Structure formats: structure tokens, C-alpha cells
């Protein structure tokens, strides 16, 4: 593409521009962009950061992006003098306009745009526990790009389309009995078939750099990098993205020279990353009973080069464990103090901040950035009629792919010919 090269975080060797992994080791690939200074482009939403996204153009019908503002309500409650909130969701009064109400809306557009620019016509395969699925389904509706969406059966009720998405003919939904890991495994088997392409998960630089725009937008608002960054994570990819964006901002030279300390949070007792850091193992019943099952991923990129462990080590970061009760209390506190509903995963991040303030890990004068990864869904649903996506197929755990592929191809034939 000319504007960046891909390098492996492990061996540092340059890789092909469309690769999802290194040929030499398991290291994550990272985009090394030609432009080293953060210079917003004259585009809306995430596209203002086009210089640091692995695409050359935009999707005109998508204009959403993160917003950041200095907190008064929650800051006053916690006694913090410089608390900033990155809000990713639906909050018209604040200018927040992510159509499916979570920061997964930052990942789907550059991922689909990258496929389109590569001339691909293969069906994109995405596995999701809910939020990611909504974001990619919306992008498929906007562009016509064909999508197979694989979700655990418990996540089907979370699949809805925002107002205006009236043609889901480019989407084929597979509901699998089991949890998110089972959905991932089935998605990988489908994506290995001819005519299909994997979305890539944490290994997809378009997803990570799309999420990284949260840090970019926030630093533009704050004028400097934060001292501390709080986010709830499932795979930990959002934490990696914040770390990578921070390194680019340090390279710019205008926003500080010290990496923000990453404070990641997971939902106990279903917290694989927390267990990897602190010892122990998730409850065998997981994700049953979780406050938010989107935070449970058995296959997090923890100890790969450039993964979560490296991000925590580089930033002197930590991982907090949050109970359901703590998350519920934090959700009520945030809505009461800031005036907007938030998703359970975001409430887990709020609870981690509350804990860190209480135990003295966060200084009252420090600049703190809290990533609200999803919010305003209740607000949106009260004011709009949303169309739900239904499963095209319901399959048992371990199901073969032949019938799924045949049925998906039959439905998506028109979308594949259109090629977005």
C-alpha cells in the first residue's frame, strides 16, 4: 500500500502487506507508518486518523468515531482532578455516534475497507460473542460485503441492526451451541474453506489500529498522553492497541515520552488473563453467570511477542479482577454521575478504577483515561426501533462445515458477485 510496512513484534522482520501472521514466529504484526506525526485528515470520525490506519480510503457511509471529554461527575465522586473519559457508543448530546453502541464499531470499518482495497471477493468470517458481531453486521449492511457471522447461541439476542440497516441479505448468521471459544473454532474451520477469509482477531492490524483511535482522539482532547489507562478486556486486544497507539504518539514527540500505565480488568471468576498474571484458573462453568460474557476469551494473545504480557511489562501495567456485584455498582455510579447508561464490560473498567483509587494505585493529580468501551444502548433502544438478526443455521458444538458453507454460499451469492 506504500504508506506502511508490516513488521513482526517478535523477529522485527518485514512481512507482506496482507499477512495476518509472521512466517518465522508467533509474534503479532505491527504497522510501521511512513508518517510519524499525528496529523488529523479532513474526514469525519475514525477517518481523521487515516495516516495511522492500514487503508488508503474511507467508507463514506460510516462517519462514527470515539469522543473524549473531561469528567466532572465521576471525577468528583472519586476525588480525581484530571479524569478523562473516552466514550464509545450512542450519546448525541456529547457527539458520540457509534451506530452499534460499542468500540467494536472502530474495528469493523478499517477491516472491511482493507479487504475491499485488496480486491478481495471472499466471504469474511467473523466469530463474536455479541458486540463485534453487531459491528461487522452493520458494516456488511453499509457496504454489501458478504459476511458469515458465527456466534454462541447465547449471543443471538445481542445481534441487532441500527436504524437504516434494512437489508441484511449479505449476512449469514451461524449459531453454535457452546461458548465463544466454540464459535471461534467453528469460524476458523469455515474460514479455511475456499472462497472464505478469516477476520483475524488480535492479529488483524486493521482491528487493532481502529481501536487505537480511542487513544489518538483522547490525546488530541487532553493535549498529552495519560498517566494511566483503564479498560476492561476479553482477549486483551484493546489493551495492546492502546499500547501501540501510545508508542506512535511518543514517536511524534509532542505528547510526552512515557507510556501510560495499562490497567486492564476482567470479570471474576471467568478471567483468563487475570489468572495468567495472578495464578489460578477460571471456573470450569465459565462463561455461565458472568456479568458480561464478552469479556471471556480462552484464547487471548497473552504470551505471544507483542501480546498482552509484553504490553503489561512495557507499561508496568496490571490486571484487576472484578466481581459481578462490583460491576453492577460501578454501572449505577457511572450513570448517576455522568448521565448515560453503559454496557456491563465498560462498568467492569469503571469498577477497576474505583478499586485503584481506593487502594492508592492512582494519584489524585494524575491524568487518567477511562475507556468506556460501550454505552448508550439503552438510550438508543428507547428512541429507535431496531431490527434483530436471526440465525440462518443453528448447529451443535463440533459441527462440520460442508453444509454451512453450502448454505452460506447460496444466500450470499449476490453479495459475493457485488463484492461490496
Secondary structure, DSSP 8 states (H G I E B T S, - for coil): --SEEEEETTT--EE-TT-SS-SSSS--EEEEES--S----SSSGGGGGGGGSS-SS--TT-----EEEE-SHHHHHHT-SEEEEEEEEEEGGGTEE-TTSBTTHHHHHHHHHHHHHTT--SEEEEEESSHHHHHHHHHHHHH---EEEEEEGGGGGG-EE-TT----TTEEEEEESS-HHHHHHHHHHHHTSTTEEE--GGG-HHHHHHHHHHHHHHHHHHSS--SEEEEE-SSSHHHHHHHHHHHHHHHHSSS-SS--EEEEEEETTS-HHHHHHHS----TTTTTT-S-GGG--TT---SSTTSHHHHHHHHT-EEEEE-HHHHHHHHHHHHHHHSS-B-HHHHHHHHHHHHHHHTTSS-TTSEEEEEEEEE-HHHHHHHS--EE---SEEE-TT--SHHHHHHHHHHHHHHHHHT-
